[in-house]
Amino acid sequence: MPGQRKRKRQQEAGRQQAAARFAEAGHWDVLIETQDESDWHAQVRRLRPENQQIDWTAVRIDTLCGRGLQPTTYRLSLFVPSEVPAGPA
């Protein structure tokens, strides 16, 4: 298909940029975690317009698949970089 190689290169570059961005010291804060899919979608829809200070490029969506007795869990996490201590002045 025309343009497929370019598209794949762009996607790979985006993945590498994200990996470099989140490789620095920090942690993931869980914003939403629920086992009800419809509740999860409703909370995300409600969170988008209300909370303008969230950097949506630093958000991770996890679907932890349930097997057997364990139910499926839906989680929305936000990357929080650690504070860099100021050097002596």
DSSP file with accessible surface (Angstrom, degrees, kcal/mol):
  #  RESIDUE AA STRUCTURE BP1 BP2  ACC     N-H-->O    O-->H-N    N-H-->O    O-->H-N    TCO  KAPPA ALPHA  PHI   PSI    X-CA   Y-CA   Z-CA
    1    1 A M    >         0   0  177      0, 0.0     3,-1.5     0, 0.0     4,-0.4   0.000 360.0 360.0 360.0 140.6    0.0    0.0    0.0
    2    2 A P  T 3   +     0   0  132      0, 0.0     0, 0.0     0, 0.0     0, 0.0  -0.367 360.0  13.8 -65.5 136.2    1.3    3.5   -0.8
    3    3 A G  T 3> S+     0   0   45     -2,-0.1     4,-2.3     1,-0.0     5,-0.2   0.423  88.9 116.8  84.2  -3.7    2.5    5.4    2.3
    4    4 A Q  H <> S+     0   0   71     -3,-1.5     4,-2.5     2,-0.2     5,-0.2   0.913  75.2  49.7 -67.6 -40.4    2.6    2.4    4.6
    5    5 A R  H  > S+     0   0  193     -4,-0.4     4,-2.3     2,-0.2    -1,-0.2   0.926 112.2  48.2 -64.0 -43.3    6.4    2.5    5.1
    6    6 A K  H  > S+     0   0  121      2,-0.2     4,-2.4     1,-0.2    -1,-0.2   0.924 111.7  49.9 -62.5 -43.8    6.2    6.2    6.0
    7    7 A R  H  X S+     0   0  110     -4,-2.3     4,-2.5     1,-0.2    -2,-0.2   0.922 110.7  49.3 -62.5 -43.0    3.3    5.6    8.4
    8    8 A K  H  X S+     0   0  118     -4,-2.5     4,-2.4     1,-0.2    -1,-0.2   0.902 110.6  50.6 -64.5 -39.5    5.2    2.8   10.1
    9    9 A R  H  X S+     0   0  150     -4,-2.3     4,-2.4     2,-0.2    -1,-0.2   0.912 111.2  48.7 -64.0 -41.5    8.3    5.0   10.5
   10   10 A Q  H  X S+     0   0  117     -4,-2.4     4,-2.2     2,-0.2    -2,-0.2   0.907 111.8  48.8 -65.4 -41.3    6.2    7.8   12.0
   11   11 A Q  H  X S+     0   0  100     -4,-2.5     4,-2.3     2,-0.2    -2,-0.2   0.916 111.9  48.8 -64.4 -42.1    4.5    5.4   14.4
   12   12 A E  H  X S+     0   0   79     -4,-2.4     4,-2.4     2,-0.2    -2,-0.2   0.908 110.1  51.5 -64.7 -40.4    7.9    3.9   15.5
   13   13 A A  H  X S+     0   0   41     -4,-2.4     4,-2.3     1,-0.2    -1,-0.2   0.910 109.6  50.6 -62.9 -40.2    9.3    7.4   16.0
   14   14 A G  H  X S+     0   0   34     -4,-2.2     4,-2.2     2,-0.2    -2,-0.2   0.904 110.0  49.7 -63.8 -41.3    6.3    8.3   18.2
   15   15 A R  H  X S+     0   0  136     -4,-2.3     4,-2.4     2,-0.2    -2,-0.2   0.907 111.1  49.5 -64.7 -39.7    6.8    5.2   20.2
   16   16 A Q  H  X S+     0   0  117     -4,-2.4     4,-2.3     2,-0.2    -2,-0.2   0.899 110.3  50.4 -67.4 -38.2   10.5    6.0   20.7
   17   17 A Q  H  X S+     0   0  140     -4,-2.3     4,-2.3     2,-0.2    -1,-0.2   0.914 111.8  47.7 -65.1 -42.3    9.7    9.5   21.8
   18   18 A A  H  X S+     0   0   42     -4,-2.2     4,-2.3     2,-0.2    -2,-0.2   0.915 111.3  50.8 -65.2 -41.0    7.2    8.3   24.3
   19   19 A A  H  X S+     0   0   65     -4,-2.4     4,-0.6     1,-0.2    -2,-0.2   0.915 112.2  46.9 -63.8 -40.7    9.6    5.7   25.7
   20   20 A A  H >< S+     0   0   71     -4,-2.3     3,-0.5     1,-0.2     4,-0.5   0.900 111.8  51.5 -67.5 -37.2   12.3    8.4   26.0
   21   21 A R  H >< S+     0   0   98     -4,-2.3     3,-0.5     1,-0.2    -2,-0.2   0.899 116.1  38.9 -66.3 -41.3    9.9   10.8   27.7
   22   22 A F  H 3< S+     0   0   50     -4,-2.3    -1,-0.2     1,-0.2    -2,-0.2   0.405  96.1  81.7 -94.0   4.4    8.7    8.2   30.3
   23   23 A A  T << S+     0   0   80     -4,-0.6    -1,-0.2    -3,-0.5    -2,-0.2   0.730  74.2  92.9 -78.6 -21.0   12.2    6.7   30.9
   24   24 A E  S <  S-     0   0  107     -3,-0.5     2,-0.1    -4,-0.5    -3,-0.0  -0.198  98.3 -74.3 -67.2 165.5   13.0    9.5   33.2
   25   25 A A  S    S+     0   0   69     56,-0.1    57,-1.8    57,-0.1     2,-0.3  -0.358  84.3  98.2 -64.8 136.6   12.4    9.0   37.0
   26   26 A G  E     -A   81   0A  35     55,-0.3     2,-0.3    -3,-0.1    53,-0.1  -0.966  54.3-117.2 170.2-172.1    8.8    9.2   37.9
   27   27 A H  E     -A   80   0A  92     53,-2.3    53,-3.4    -2,-0.3     2,-0.5  -0.954  21.3-109.3-149.1 165.6    5.7    7.1   38.7
   28   28 A W  E     -A   79   0A  73     -2,-0.3     2,-0.5    51,-0.2    51,-0.2  -0.891  26.3-155.3-101.7 122.5    2.2    6.4   37.5
   29   29 A D  E     -A   78   0A  73     49,-3.1    49,-3.0    -2,-0.5     2,-0.5  -0.859  18.3-128.5 -95.8 129.3   -0.7    7.7   39.6
   30   30 A V  E     +A   77   0A  73     -2,-0.5    47,-0.3    47,-0.2     3,-0.1  -0.652  29.6 174.6 -79.2 121.6   -3.9    5.8   39.2
   31   31 A L  E     +     0   0A  72     45,-3.1     2,-0.4    -2,-0.5    46,-0.2   0.838  69.4  13.5 -91.3 -44.2   -6.8    8.2   38.5
   32   32 A I  E     +A   76   0A  12     44,-1.6    44,-2.8     2,-0.0    -1,-0.4  -1.000  60.3 169.7-136.9 135.1   -9.6    5.7   37.9
   33   33 A E  E     +A   75   0A 106     -2,-0.4     2,-0.3    42,-0.2    42,-0.2  -0.935  18.3 143.2-146.3 123.0   -9.8    2.0   38.6
   34   34 A T  E     -A   74   0A  24     40,-2.3    40,-3.3    -2,-0.3    -2,-0.0  -0.968  47.1-139.2-152.1 164.1  -13.0    0.0   38.3
   35   35 A Q  S    S+     0   0  123     -2,-0.3     2,-0.7    38,-0.2    37,-0.2   0.420  83.2  86.8-106.5  -0.6  -14.4   -3.3   37.2
   36   36 A D     >  -     0   0   83      1,-0.2     4,-2.3    38,-0.1     5,-0.1  -0.882  62.8-160.1-103.2 114.1  -17.5   -1.9   35.5
   37   37 A E  H  > S+     0   0   98     -2,-0.7     4,-2.5     1,-0.2     5,-0.2   0.906  90.9  49.1 -63.1 -43.3  -16.7   -1.0   31.9
   38   38 A S  H  > S+     0   0   78      1,-0.2     4,-2.1     2,-0.2    -1,-0.2   0.900 111.9  49.7 -66.0 -37.8  -19.7    1.4   31.4
   39   39 A D  H  > S+     0   0   55      2,-0.2     4,-2.4     1,-0.2    -1,-0.2   0.910 109.9  52.1 -64.2 -40.4  -18.8    3.1   34.7
   40   40 A W  H  X S+     0   0   20     -4,-2.3     4,-2.2     1,-0.2    -2,-0.2   0.938 110.0  47.4 -61.9 -46.8  -15.2    3.5   33.5
   41   41 A H  H  X S+     0   0   73     -4,-2.5     4,-2.5     1,-0.2    -1,-0.2   0.909 112.0  51.0 -61.6 -41.6  -16.3    5.0   30.2
   42   42 A A  H  X S+     0   0   31     -4,-2.1     4,-2.1     1,-0.2    -1,-0.2   0.909 110.1  49.0 -64.0 -41.8  -18.6    7.4   32.0
   43   43 A Q  H  X S+     0   0   51     -4,-2.4     4,-2.2     2,-0.2    -1,-0.2   0.903 111.8  48.4 -66.0 -40.3  -15.8    8.5   34.4
   44   44 A V  H  X S+     0   0   22     -4,-2.2     4,-2.1     2,-0.2    -2,-0.2   0.927 111.8  49.7 -66.2 -43.2  -13.3    9.1   31.6
   45   45 A R  H  < S+     0   0  159     -4,-2.5    -2,-0.2     1,-0.2    -1,-0.2   0.893 114.0  46.1 -60.8 -38.7  -16.0   11.2   29.6
   46   46 A R  H  X S+     0   0  126     -4,-2.1     4,-1.1    -5,-0.2    -1,-0.2   0.858 111.5  52.3 -72.2 -34.5  -16.7   13.2   32.7
   47   47 A L  H  X S+     0   0   30     -4,-2.2     4,-2.3    -5,-0.2    -2,-0.2   0.856  98.0  66.3 -72.4 -34.9  -13.0   13.7   33.5
   48   48 A R  H  < S+     0   0  134     -4,-2.1    -1,-0.2     1,-0.2    -2,-0.2   0.945 109.3  31.4 -57.8 -57.1  -12.0   15.0   30.0
   49   49 A P  H  4 S+     0   0   86      0, 0.0    -1,-0.2     0, 0.0     3,-0.2   0.851 121.1  51.9 -74.0 -28.3  -13.9   18.4   30.0
   50   50 A E  H  < S+     0   0  139     -4,-1.1     2,-1.0     1,-0.2    -2,-0.2   0.905 106.1  51.2 -72.5 -43.3  -13.7   19.0   33.8
   51   51 A N    ><  +     0   0   41     -4,-2.3     3,-0.9     1,-0.2    -1,-0.2  -0.723  55.7 165.0-106.8  88.3   -9.9   18.6   34.3
   52   52 A Q  T 3   +     0   0  143     -2,-1.0    -1,-0.2     1,-0.2    -2,-0.1   0.659  69.5  68.7 -77.4 -15.9   -8.1   20.8   31.8
   53   53 A Q  T 3  S+     0   0  158      2,-0.1     2,-0.4     3,-0.0    -1,-0.2   0.541  73.9 105.4 -84.2  -2.5   -4.7   20.5   33.6
   54   54 A I  S <  S-     0   0   15     -3,-0.9     2,-1.0    -6,-0.1     5,-0.1  -0.625  70.2-137.5 -77.7 129.0   -4.3   16.8   32.8
   55   55 A D    >   -     0   0   71     -2,-0.4     3,-2.1     1,-0.2    24,-0.2  -0.769  15.6-164.2 -84.3 102.2   -1.7   16.2   30.0
   56   56 A W  G >  S+     0   0   66     -2,-1.0     3,-0.8     1,-0.3    -1,-0.2   0.632  84.1  65.7 -70.7 -10.4   -3.5   13.5   28.0
   57   57 A T  G 3  S+     0   0   94      1,-0.2    -1,-0.3    -3,-0.0    -2,-0.0   0.640  99.8  53.3 -81.0 -13.6   -0.3   12.6   26.2
   58   58 A A  G <  S+     0   0    4     -3,-2.1    21,-2.6    21,-0.1     2,-0.4  -0.058  88.0 108.9-107.6  30.1    1.0   11.3   29.6
   59   59 A V  E <   -B   78   0A  30     -3,-0.8     2,-0.4    19,-0.2    19,-0.2  -0.870  51.0-159.0-110.2 139.7   -2.0    9.1   30.3
   60   60 A R  E     -B   77   0A  89     17,-3.0    17,-2.8    -2,-0.4     2,-0.5  -0.971   2.5-156.8-119.2 132.4   -1.9    5.3   30.2
   61   61 A I  E     -B   76   0A 100     -2,-0.4     2,-0.4    15,-0.2    15,-0.2  -0.941  14.1-173.0-109.4 122.4   -5.0    3.1   29.8
   62   62 A D  E     -B   75   0A  37     13,-2.9    13,-2.8    -2,-0.5     2,-0.5  -0.946  15.5-167.0-117.7 137.9   -4.8   -0.4   31.1
   63   63 A T  E     -B   74   0A  77     -2,-0.4     2,-0.9    11,-0.2    11,-0.2  -0.957  11.7-159.8-119.8 106.0   -7.3   -3.2   30.7
   64   64 A L  E     -B   73   0A  71      9,-3.0     9,-2.5    -2,-0.5     2,-0.2  -0.791  19.9-135.9 -89.9 105.4   -6.3   -6.0   33.0
   65   65 A C        -     0   0   88     -2,-0.9     2,-0.3     7,-0.2     7,-0.1  -0.440  12.8-136.2 -69.7 130.5   -8.1   -9.1   31.6
   66   66 A G        -     0   0   24     -2,-0.2     2,-0.4     2,-0.1     6,-0.2  -0.584  17.1-165.9 -85.3 144.9   -9.8  -11.3   34.1
   67   67 A R    >   -     0   0  192     -2,-0.3     3,-1.9     4,-0.2     2,-0.4  -0.999  56.4 -33.3-130.9 132.8   -9.5  -15.0   33.9
   68   68 A G  T 3  S+     0   0   87     -2,-0.4    -2,-0.1     1,-0.3     0, 0.0  -0.419 134.4   1.3  64.3-114.4  -11.7  -17.5   35.7
   69   69 A L  T 3  S+     0   0  182     -2,-0.4    -1,-0.3     2,-0.1    -3,-0.0   0.666 114.4  88.1 -82.9 -17.8  -12.7  -16.0   39.1
   70   70 A Q  S <  S-     0   0  144     -3,-1.9     3,-0.1    -5,-0.1    -3,-0.1  -0.724  73.4-137.1 -88.6 126.2  -10.9  -12.7   38.6
   71   71 A P        -     0   0   61      0, 0.0     2,-0.2     0, 0.0    -4,-0.2  -0.343  28.0 -92.9 -78.1 161.0  -12.9  -10.0   36.9
   72   72 A T        -     0   0   46     -6,-0.2     2,-0.4   -37,-0.2    -7,-0.2  -0.518  41.7-154.2 -71.0 137.4  -11.6   -7.6   34.2
   73   73 A T  E     - B   0  64A  18     -9,-2.5    -9,-3.0    -2,-0.2     2,-0.4  -0.942   5.2-154.0-120.0 137.8  -10.3   -4.3   35.6
   74   74 A Y  E     -AB  34  63A  32    -40,-3.3   -40,-2.3    -2,-0.4     2,-0.4  -0.930  17.8-177.3-111.9 131.9  -10.1   -1.0   33.8
   75   75 A R  E     -AB  33  62A  59    -13,-2.8   -13,-2.9    -2,-0.4     2,-0.5  -0.991  18.6-164.3-137.2 137.3   -7.4    1.5   34.9
   76   76 A L  E     -AB  32  61A   1    -44,-2.8   -45,-3.1    -2,-0.4   -44,-1.6  -0.985  20.3-177.0-118.7 120.8   -6.5    5.1   33.9
   77   77 A S  E     -AB  30  60A   1    -17,-2.8   -17,-3.0    -2,-0.5     2,-0.4  -0.911  16.1-149.5-122.7 149.8   -3.1    6.2   35.1
   78   78 A L  E     -AB  29  59A  34    -49,-3.0   -49,-3.1    -2,-0.3     2,-0.4  -0.958  21.4-124.4-119.2 131.4   -1.2    9.6   34.8
   79   79 A F  E     -A   28   0A  19    -21,-2.6   -51,-0.2    -2,-0.4   -24,-0.1  -0.627  24.7-169.1 -77.2 128.0    2.6    9.8   34.6
   80   80 A V  E     -A   27   0A  45    -53,-3.4   -53,-2.3    -2,-0.4     2,-0.1  -0.956  14.9-140.7-119.3 110.2    4.0   12.1   37.3
   81   81 A P  E     -A   26   0A  61      0, 0.0   -55,-0.3     0, 0.0     2,-0.1  -0.431  25.8-110.1 -69.0 146.6    7.7   12.9   36.9
   82   82 A S        -     0   0   58    -57,-1.8     2,-0.2     1,-0.1   -57,-0.1  -0.420  37.6 -98.2 -74.4 152.8    9.7   13.0   40.1
   83   83 A E        -     0   0  174     -2,-0.1    -1,-0.1     1,-0.1   -57,-0.0  -0.483  30.2-134.2 -72.2 135.6   11.0   16.4   41.3
   84   84 A V        -     0   0  127     -2,-0.2     2,-0.1    -3,-0.1    -1,-0.1  -0.814  25.5-123.3 -90.7 119.4   14.5   17.2   40.4
   85   85 A P        -     0   0  116      0, 0.0     2,-0.2     0, 0.0    -1,-0.0  -0.407  26.2-113.6 -65.4 140.0   16.3   18.5   43.5
   86   86 A A        -     0   0  101      1,-0.1     3,-0.1    -2,-0.1     0, 0.0  -0.494  31.5-120.6 -72.8 140.0   17.8   22.0   43.0
   87   87 A G        -     0   0   59     -2,-0.2    -1,-0.1     1,-0.1     2,-0.1  -0.256  42.1 -75.5 -74.4 166.1   21.6   22.1   43.2
   88   88 A P              0   0  141      0, 0.0    -1,-0.1     0, 0.0     0, 0.0  -0.398 360.0 360.0 -64.8 139.4   23.5   24.2   45.7
   89   89 A A              0   0  152     -3,-0.1    -3,-0.0    -2,-0.1     0, 0.0  -0.512 360.0 360.0 -95.7 360.0   23.5   27.8   44.9
